[in-house]
C-alpha cells in the first residue's frame, strides 16, 4: 500500500471518528437540553369528585397520577370551601358549602415535569341532614326536529322553591339547552342518546344531584337510537387532550426520524469510507454529502427541541423517542 493511501486511510478513520463524535454529541445535546425528552411521562387524569357537607375528607389524589418520579408537589388554583389541597397530594378538611367547583390541579415531580388536569368537585347536602330536597332520575324521549319544552322541576321533591339548576357533567341533546329555572328548550338536531348529571339548589342553598338520560329519536319512533353516550356525528372541535396528543405525536415523530437518521448515516459513512480505500477524491465527495446530512439532522433535532420546550411550558410531558 502506498504511503499516500495509508495516510488517506488514517485520515478517513479520523474523519469517521470525528463525524461519529459530532452525531453522538448531537443526540446527547438533544436529550439533555430538551426539558421533557427523558423526563417522566407524567400524566394527571382529571375527574369528578362528590362530597357531602359535614363529611370529613382525607382523599389521596395519587390514584389519578401515572408516570411520576418521586418528590411531587401539588398545587391548585383554588380550593373547595372547607377543603385544602396539601403539597403531598392529599385533600383534607370538611366541606361547608354546597355547590359545583371546577378547579385546575397541577403536580410537578422530581424531574421538574409538570402535569395539569381539570377536576370538578361537587358538594351536596349530606344524607343525614334534615333536608328533603331530592331529584328523581329520569329517562326522556325527545322527537328529533320538534321543539322541546320540558320542565325538569317536576322531577324535584322537597326543599324550598324556587330552584336553580346547573350542569355537573355530561351533555344535553344537540340543539337544546337548560335554563337556570330548569326548563329544557330548543330543537333536537340529531338522533342520539345523551346523559347529563344536573344539580338543583333551593332557596336555602341546599343542593341535590340527579341524572337524566335523553333519547332523541325519529318523530315516528321507527329509528333505533345509537348506544348510550354516543352520537351520530364526528366532533371536529379542538380539545386540550387533542392538543396534548398532537404535541406528543410531533415530538415522538421528530426524535424517531432524527434517531434513525443518525444510525443510518453512521452505518453509511463507515461503509463508504471503507469502500473508498483512502481515495482522497471519494473521501471529499463523502464529506460533502455528509455535511448536508449533518445539517439536516441538526435541523430535525432543533425542531424537536422547540416542540418539546413548548410542550414543557404547557405542562405536556413528551414521550421517549423510539418507544413512544
C-alpha positions in Angstrom: 0.0 0.0 0.0 1.4 3.4 -1.0 2.2 6.0 1.6 -0.4 8.3 0.4 -3.0 5.6 0.5 -2.0 4.7 4.1 -2.2 8.4 5.0 -5.6 8.7 3.3 -6.9 5.6 5.2 -5.8 7.1 8.5 -7.4 10.4 7.7 -10.7 8.6 6.7 -10.7 6.7 10.1 -10.0 10.0 11.8 -12.8 11.7 9.9 -15.2 8.8 10.7 -14.4 9.2 14.4 -15.0 12.9 14.3 -18.2 12.6 12.5 -19.4 9.9 14.8 -18.5 12.1 17.8 -20.4 15.0 16.3 -23.6 12.9 15.8 -23.3 11.4 19.3 -22.9 14.9 20.7 -26.0 16.0 18.8 -28.0 13.1 20.2 -26.8 13.8 23.8 -27.4 17.5 23.4 -30.9 17.0 22.2 -31.6 14.6 25.1 -30.1 16.6 27.9 -31.2 20.1 26.9 -34.7 19.2 25.8 -36.7 19.7 29.0 -39.1 16.8 28.5 -37.2 14.2 26.4 -36.1 11.9 29.2 -38.4 13.3 31.8 -41.0 11.1 33.4 -44.2 10.6 31.3 -46.1 12.4 34.0 -49.9 12.3 33.4 -52.6 13.6 35.7 -56.1 12.4 34.9 -58.9 14.7 35.9 -62.2 13.5 37.4 -65.5 14.4 39.0 -65.5 14.1 42.8 -68.5 14.4 45.0 -68.6 15.2 48.8 -71.3 15.9 51.3 -71.5 18.9 53.6 -70.1 17.9 57.0 -68.3 14.8 55.6 -64.7 14.6 56.8 -62.4 14.2 53.7 -59.0 12.7 53.5 -58.5 12.0 49.8 -55.3 10.8 48.1 -55.0 12.2 44.5 -52.2 9.9 43.6 -54.7 7.4 42.1 -55.2 10.0 39.3 -51.5 10.2 38.6 -49.2 8.0 36.5 -45.7 8.1 35.2 -44.4 10.1 38.1 -41.0 10.2 39.7 -40.6 10.8 43.4 -40.9 14.2 45.1 -44.2 15.5 43.7 -45.5 18.9 44.7 -49.2 19.5 44.3 -50.9 22.9 43.9 -54.4 24.2 42.9 -55.7 27.5 41.6 -58.5 27.5 44.2 -60.0 25.3 46.9 -63.4 24.0 47.8 -64.8 25.8 50.9 -63.6 23.8 53.9 -61.1 21.7 51.9 -57.4 22.2 51.3 -55.1 20.5 48.8 -51.7 19.9 50.6 -48.4 19.7 48.7 -48.2 15.9 49.3 -51.3 15.4 47.1 -53.9 14.9 49.8 -57.2 16.8 50.0 -58.3 17.2 53.7 -61.0 19.0 55.5 -64.7 19.2 55.9 -66.9 20.7 53.0 -69.0 23.6 54.3 -70.9 24.9 51.2 -73.0 23.1 48.6 -72.1 23.8 45.0 -70.1 22.8 41.9 -66.5 23.8 41.9 -64.3 23.3 38.7 -60.7 23.5 39.8 -57.4 23.1 37.9 -54.8 21.0 39.9 -51.1 20.9 39.0 -48.4 18.5 40.0 -44.6 18.7 39.5 -42.4 15.7 40.1 -38.8 15.2 40.9 -37.7 15.7 37.3 -39.5 19.1 37.2 -42.0 17.6 34.8 -45.4 19.3 35.2 -48.9 18.0 34.6 -52.3 19.6 35.0 -55.9 18.4 34.9 -59.4 19.7 35.4 -61.3 18.4 38.4 -64.9 19.0 39.2 -65.8 19.0 42.9 -69.5 18.8 43.7 -70.6 19.3 47.3 -74.2 18.3 48.2 -76.2 18.2 51.4 -75.4 15.1 53.4 -77.8 12.2 53.5 -78.2 12.5 57.3 -79.3 16.2 57.1 -82.8 17.4 57.7 -83.2 18.5 54.0 -85.8 16.7 52.0 -84.6 18.0 48.6 -84.3 15.2 46.1 -84.1 14.8 42.3 -85.8 11.7 40.7 -83.6 10.3 37.9 -85.5 10.1 34.7 -85.2 8.9 31.0 -87.0 11.1 28.5 -87.7 10.6 24.8 -87.4 13.7 22.6 -88.5 13.6 18.9 -85.9 14.9 16.5 -86.9 18.1 14.8 -89.6 19.0 17.2 -89.3 21.8 19.8 -88.6 20.6 23.3 -90.2 22.3 26.3 -89.5 20.1 29.2 -89.9 21.4 32.8 -87.4 19.4 35.0 -88.8 20.8 38.2 -91.5 18.1 38.0 -88.7 15.6 39.0 -87.8 17.6 42.2 -89.3 16.9 45.6 -88.8 18.7 48.9 -86.7 21.7 49.5 -87.7 25.4 49.2 -88.6 26.7 45.8 -87.6 28.4 43.6 -84.9 26.0 42.4 -81.8 26.9 40.5 -80.4 24.4 38.0 -76.8 23.8 36.8 -75.0 21.1 34.8 -72.4 18.9 36.7 -71.3 16.7 33.8 -72.5 15.2 30.5 -74.1 16.9 27.5 -77.6 18.0 26.6 -79.1 16.8 23.3 -77.6 18.7 20.4 -79.7 21.8 19.7 -81.1 22.1 23.3 -80.2 24.0 26.4 -81.3 24.1 30.0 -82.3 27.4 31.7 -81.4 28.2 35.3 -85.1 27.7 36.1 -84.9 24.1 34.9 -86.7 24.4 31.5 -85.1 22.4 28.7 -85.8 24.2 25.4 -84.6 24.1 21.8 -85.0 21.6 19.0 -83.0 18.3 18.9 -81.0 18.2 15.7 -79.7 14.6 15.5 -80.5 11.1 16.7 -78.5 10.3 19.8 -78.5 9.2 23.4 -77.1 11.6 25.9 -76.8 11.6 29.6 -76.4 14.6 31.9 -75.9 15.0 35.6 -77.7 18.0 37.0 -77.6 19.8 40.3 -80.5 21.7 41.7 -80.2 24.2 44.5 -83.1 25.5 46.5 -83.7 28.9 48.2 -82.0 27.8 51.4 -78.8 26.8 49.5 -79.4 23.1 49.8 -78.3 21.1 46.8 -79.2 17.7 45.3 -77.9 15.9 42.1 -79.8 13.7 39.7 -79.1 12.0 36.3 -81.2 12.4 33.2 -80.9 10.3 30.1 -82.3 11.8 26.9 -83.1 9.7 23.9 -83.6 11.6 20.6 -85.4 9.5 18.0 -87.4 10.0 14.8 -90.8 11.5 15.5 -92.4 8.3 14.4 -90.2 6.3 16.7 -89.1 4.0 14.0 -85.3 4.5 14.1 -83.1 2.9 16.7 -81.0 5.3 18.8 -77.3 4.8 19.0 -75.7 3.4 22.1 -75.9 5.5 25.3 -73.4 8.2 25.5 -72.7 8.2 21.7 -73.8 10.3 18.8 -74.1 10.0 15.1 -71.7 12.8 14.2 -67.9 13.2 14.5 -66.8 16.1 16.6 -64.2 18.4 14.9 -63.6 20.6 17.9 -60.1 21.0 19.2 -59.8 20.0 22.8 -57.0 20.1 25.4 -56.5 16.4 25.1 -56.2 16.7 21.3 -53.5 19.4 21.6 -51.6 17.1 24.1 -51.8 14.2 21.7 -50.7 16.4 18.8 -47.6 17.7 20.7 -46.7 14.2 21.8 -47.1 12.8 18.3 -44.9 15.6 16.8 -42.1 15.2 19.4 -42.2 11.4 19.0 -42.1 11.6 15.2 -39.3 14.2 15.1 -37.0 12.3 17.5 -37.7 9.0 15.9 -36.7 10.4 12.5 -33.6 12.0 13.9 -32.5 8.8 15.7 -32.8 6.6 12.7 -31.2 9.2 10.5 -28.2 9.3 12.8 -27.9 5.5 12.8 -28.3 5.2 9.1 -25.7 8.0 8.5 -23.1 6.3 10.8 -23.5 3.0 9.1 -23.5 4.5 5.6 -20.4 6.7 6.4 -18.4 3.7 7.7 -19.2 1.6 4.6 -18.3 4.5 2.2 -15.0 5.2 4.0 -14.1 1.5 3.8 -15.0 1.3 0.1 -13.1 4.4 -0.7 -9.8 2.7 0.2 -8.3 6.0 1.1 -9.0 7.6 -2.2 -8.9 11.3 -1.5 -11.4 12.4 -4.2 -14.0 9.9 -3.0 -13.4 11.0 0.6 -14.1 14.6 -0.4 -17.4 13.5 -2.0 -18.4 11.6 1.1 -17.5 14.5 3.3 -19.6 16.9 1.2 -22.6 14.6 1.2 -22.2 14.0 4.9 -22.1 17.7 5.6 -25.6 18.2 4.3 -26.9 15.2 6.2 -25.5 16.6 9.4 -27.2 19.9 8.7 -30.4 18.1 8.2 -30.0 16.2 11.4 -29.3 19.4 13.3 -32.4 21.0 11.9 -34.6 18.0 12.8 -33.2 17.9 16.3 -33.7 21.6 16.6 -37.4 21.2 15.6 -37.7 18.5 18.3 -36.2 20.8 20.9 -38.6 23.6 20.1 -41.7 21.4 20.2 -40.6 19.7 23.4 -39.8 23.0 25.0 -43.2 24.4 24.0 -44.8 21.2 25.5 -42.8 21.8 28.7 -44.3 25.3 29.1 -47.7 23.9 28.5 -47.2 21.1 31.0 -47.2 18.4 28.3 -44.7 15.5 29.0 -43.0 14.5 25.8 -42.7 10.8 25.2 -39.3 9.0 25.0 -38.3 8.6 21.3 -38.4 5.2 19.5 -40.7 3.5 22.1 -43.4 6.2 22.2 
